[in-house]
Amino acid sequence: MADEKKPEAKPAELSWFSHPDPFVEIVWLGLSTLVILYLINGFISMFDSSSFSIFEFDITKAKSLFWEIFSYLKYIIILISLLLSWGIVYLYKKVVLLREEEAKLFYIENVGPKEMGNPQWEKILNYVESTNENDWRLAILEADIMLNTLLDNLGLPGETMADKLKAVEKSDFTTIDNAWEAHKIRNQIAHEGATFVMNQQESKRVISLYQSVFEEFRII
């Protein structure tokens, strides 16, 4: 039996003053404020002395009328100010929520379950504890593969690891300097091969750099 098509969900209807993008709301609020101020300014300019002289109005009476109207207008201005203050707070909260949602999409906190351990990392630790120099190099190469997988899971753009590391926001990736240092040593191993001098102490130091990155993102 063929699967029945489910009706497409209709997008939620938005009120006339709201928009799913808070930055659009900010622009909308800014333009509305300018229009309101323009109208108020135009209303006040109606009572300018030059305007009344054209129509031969009594300037004294006109000003008296203006101040009488202004005594009521100031309450409207206070109300508008309160509404704009509320709008600023409302939009600020929406921007904060937007940033949180963006962080969830591009900077995943839990790339892998910590409780179950990480077999790939356990293998790397075994390599670095070996007495074989080739295993020390292999430990670093394997750790760099794990780092590349992490960067892919974080949704960072770029074809090479260097491109992905350059796209990192440091505030969201506090161990980025460790990642850079470890990756540069990995490149030396890959390019220079057996001519690159490596000892167990240095290999453990490099692995500790990778470890700090993986612990930050809770994959080990």
C-alpha positions as CSV (number, residue, x, y, z in Angstrom):
1,M,0.0,0.0,0.0
2,A,1.5,3.3,-1.1
3,D,2.3,5.8,1.6
4,E,-0.3,8.5,1.9
5,K,1.1,12.0,1.6
6,K,0.8,14.1,4.7
7,P,-0.5,17.6,4.3
8,E,2.2,20.2,4.4
9,A,2.3,22.2,7.6
10,K,1.2,25.7,7.1
11,P,3.6,28.3,8.4
12,A,2.5,30.1,11.5
13,E,0.7,33.3,10.8
14,L,2.4,36.4,12.0
15,S,0.8,39.5,13.3
16,W,1.2,42.7,11.5
17,F,4.0,43.9,13.8
18,S,6.0,40.7,14.0
19,H,8.5,38.9,11.8
20,P,10.5,35.7,12.3
21,D,13.7,37.6,11.8
22,P,14.3,39.9,14.7
23,F,16.6,42.1,12.6
24,V,13.7,42.8,10.3
25,E,11.7,43.8,13.4
26,I,14.5,46.2,14.5
27,V,14.4,47.8,11.0
28,W,10.6,48.0,11.2
29,L,10.7,49.6,14.7
30,G,13.4,52.1,13.6
31,L,11.4,53.2,10.5
32,S,8.2,53.4,12.6
33,T,10.0,55.6,15.1
34,L,11.2,57.9,12.4
35,V,7.7,58.2,10.9
36,I,6.3,59.0,14.3
37,L,8.9,61.6,15.0
38,Y,8.4,63.1,11.5
39,L,4.6,63.4,12.1
40,I,5.2,65.0,15.5
41,N,7.7,67.4,14.0
42,G,5.3,68.3,11.3
43,F,2.5,68.9,13.8
44,I,4.7,71.2,15.8
45,S,5.8,73.1,12.7
46,M,2.2,74.0,12.1
47,F,2.4,76.4,15.0
48,D,5.5,78.1,13.8
49,S,5.2,81.9,13.7
50,S,6.0,82.1,10.0
51,S,3.2,79.7,9.1
52,F,0.6,81.7,11.0
53,S,1.8,85.0,9.6
54,I,0.9,83.8,6.1
55,F,-2.7,83.2,7.1
56,E,-2.7,86.3,9.3
57,F,-3.4,84.3,12.5
58,D,-3.0,85.8,15.9
59,I,0.5,84.5,16.9
60,T,-0.1,84.9,20.6
61,K,-3.4,82.9,20.5
62,A,-1.7,80.3,18.2
63,K,1.1,79.8,20.7
64,S,-1.3,79.6,23.5
65,L,-3.2,76.9,21.6
66,F,0.0,75.1,20.9
67,W,1.0,74.9,24.5
68,E,-2.4,73.8,25.5
69,I,-2.2,71.0,22.9
70,F,1.3,70.2,23.8
71,S,0.3,69.7,27.5
72,Y,-1.7,66.7,26.2
73,L,0.8,65.7,23.5
74,K,3.6,65.2,26.1
75,Y,1.7,62.3,27.6
76,I,1.4,60.7,24.2
77,I,5.2,61.2,23.7
78,I,5.8,59.6,27.1
79,L,3.6,56.7,26.1
80,I,5.5,56.3,22.8
81,S,8.8,56.3,24.7
82,L,7.6,53.6,27.0
83,L,6.4,51.5,24.0
84,L,9.7,52.0,22.3
85,S,11.6,51.0,25.5
86,W,9.5,47.8,25.6
87,G,10.2,47.2,22.0
88,I,14.0,47.4,22.6
89,V,13.8,44.9,25.4
90,Y,11.6,42.6,23.3
91,L,13.9,42.7,20.3
92,Y,17.0,42.2,22.5
93,K,15.4,39.0,23.9
94,K,14.6,37.8,20.4
95,V,18.2,38.5,19.2
96,V,19.6,36.5,22.2
97,L,17.2,33.6,21.4
98,L,18.3,33.8,17.7
99,R,22.0,33.6,18.7
100,E,21.2,30.5,20.9
101,E,19.5,28.8,18.1
102,E,22.3,29.6,15.8
103,A,24.8,28.2,18.2
104,K,22.8,25.0,18.4
105,L,23.0,24.6,14.6
106,F,26.6,25.5,14.0
107,Y,28.3,24.7,17.3
108,I,27.1,21.4,18.7
109,E,27.9,21.0,22.3
110,N,27.5,17.2,22.4
111,V,29.0,15.7,19.3
112,G,29.2,12.3,20.9
113,P,28.0,10.6,24.1
114,K,30.7,10.9,26.8
115,E,29.3,8.2,28.9
116,M,29.9,5.5,26.3
117,G,33.5,6.4,25.8
118,N,35.2,6.9,22.4
119,P,36.9,3.8,21.0
120,Q,38.8,5.8,18.4
121,W,40.3,7.9,21.2
122,E,41.1,4.8,23.3
123,K,43.0,3.5,20.3
124,I,45.0,6.7,20.0
125,L,46.0,6.5,23.7
126,N,47.2,3.0,23.1
127,Y,49.3,4.2,20.2
128,V,50.9,7.0,22.2
129,E,51.8,4.6,25.1
130,S,53.5,2.2,22.7
131,T,57.3,1.8,22.5
132,N,57.2,2.0,18.7
133,E,58.0,5.5,17.2
134,N,55.7,4.8,14.3
135,D,52.8,4.4,16.7
136,W,53.4,7.8,18.1
137,R,53.2,9.3,14.7
138,L,50.1,7.3,14.0
139,A,48.5,8.5,17.2
140,I,48.8,12.1,16.0
141,L,47.6,11.4,12.5
142,E,44.5,9.6,14.0
143,A,43.8,12.4,16.4
144,D,43.9,14.9,13.5
145,I,41.3,12.8,11.7
146,M,39.1,13.0,14.8
147,L,39.6,16.8,14.8
148,N,38.6,17.0,11.2
149,T,35.4,15.0,11.9
150,L,34.6,17.4,14.8
151,L,35.0,20.4,12.5
152,D,32.7,18.9,10.0
153,N,30.1,18.2,12.7
154,L,30.3,21.8,13.8
155,G,29.3,22.8,10.2
156,L,32.4,24.9,9.6
157,P,32.9,25.9,5.9
158,G,36.0,25.1,4.0
159,E,37.7,22.4,1.9
160,T,40.8,22.0,4.0
161,M,41.2,21.8,7.8
162,A,43.0,25.1,7.7
163,D,40.0,26.7,6.0
164,K,37.7,25.3,8.7
165,L,39.9,26.4,11.5
166,K,40.1,29.9,10.1
167,A,36.2,30.0,10.0
168,V,36.1,29.3,13.8
169,E,34.6,32.0,16.2
170,K,37.2,32.0,19.0
171,S,34.5,32.8,21.5
172,D,32.8,29.5,20.6
173,F,36.0,27.5,20.4
174,T,38.3,28.4,23.3
175,T,40.9,25.7,22.5
176,I,41.4,26.8,18.9
177,D,45.1,27.7,19.4
178,N,45.7,24.2,20.7
179,A,44.0,22.8,17.6
180,W,46.1,24.9,15.3
181,E,49.4,23.9,17.0
182,A,48.5,20.2,16.9
183,H,47.4,20.4,13.3
184,K,50.7,22.1,12.2
185,I,52.7,19.3,13.9
186,R,50.5,16.7,12.1
187,N,51.3,18.4,8.8
188,Q,55.0,18.2,9.5
189,I,54.7,14.5,10.2
190,A,52.7,13.9,7.0
191,H,55.1,16.0,4.8
192,E,58.4,15.1,6.3
193,G,57.7,11.5,7.2
194,A,60.5,9.6,9.0
195,T,62.8,12.6,8.8
196,F,60.7,14.4,11.3
197,V,62.2,13.8,14.7
198,M,59.6,12.5,17.2
199,N,59.9,11.2,20.7
200,Q,57.3,9.8,23.1
201,Q,57.3,12.9,25.4
202,E,56.5,15.2,22.4
203,S,53.9,12.9,21.0
204,K,52.1,12.9,24.4
205,R,52.3,16.7,24.5
206,V,50.7,16.9,21.0
207,I,48.0,14.4,22.0
208,S,47.2,16.5,25.1
209,L,46.6,19.5,22.7
210,Y,44.0,17.4,20.8
211,Q,42.6,16.1,24.1
212,S,41.9,19.7,25.3
213,V,39.9,20.3,22.1
214,F,37.9,17.0,22.4
215,E,37.1,17.6,26.1
216,E,35.8,21.1,25.3
217,F,33.3,19.6,22.9
218,R,32.7,16.5,25.1
219,I,33.5,13.8,22.6
220,I,35.9,12.1,25.0
